[in-house]
Amino acid sequence: MAETSYLIGLGSNRYRSGPPRKVIARAIDALAAQGLDIVSRSSIIANPPLGPGKRHYANAAILLQTDFPPDELLGLCKAVEVEFGRRAGRRWGDRILDLDLLLWSGGCWAGPMLTLPHPALQDRKFVLAPLAEIAPDWRHPLTGLTIRQHLHHVQRNMPVDRSPNHP
């Protein structure tokens, strides 16, 4: 089976497992230890919380390759989150580790626990900025725009046409 590429977002803002920047670095190492080929990693940036959280987040992105289909990779990512001490909680609350599958080279995926591309990635600067460092020319399969173009739109508060197969 040919290897599949994925873009994954990482976030942390709780100190239970160490400073958020170190949690992200250790999480990337944990994913690599699971046999995932980490092709590229962004720098780690600080961002204000989205929603009711109180602490700033450390965010980053990685490009990886694996033979896992999206649902199996999601399961592995959830296991790593639990290994780091993540527990179920309120949406957008403080988190020790958050691993989000954002895009994959197969285009779109829809399952009970996962939708690819991530439904909100094109609206979130804290996701797009790290992605633009490592995959600026990766095209969103629904809008047809590159990560760089989506980041430009978010930075300028410009609307994006969300219709499928946008030219």
HELIX and SHEET records of a PDB file:
HELIX    1   1 PRO A   20  ALA A   33  1                                  14    
HELIX    2   2 PRO A   70  GLU A   83  1                                  14    
HELIX    3   3 LEU A  121  ASP A  123  5                                   3    
HELIX    4   4 LYS A  125  ILE A  134  1                                  10    
HELIX    5   5 ILE A  147  GLN A  155  1                                   9    
SHEET    1   A 4 ASP A  37  ARG A  41  0                                        
SHEET    2   A 4 TYR A  57  THR A  66 -1                                        
SHEET    3   A 4 THR A   4  SER A  12 -1                                        
SHEET    4   A 4 ASP A  98  TRP A 104 -1                                        
SHEET    1   B 3 ASP A  37  ARG A  41  0                                        
SHEET    2   B 3 TYR A  57  THR A  66 -1                                        
SHEET    3   B 3 ILE A  45  ASN A  47 -1                                        
SHEET    1   C 2 TRP A 109  ALA A 110  0                                        
SHEET    2   C 2 THR A 115  LEU A 116 -1                                        
END                                                                             
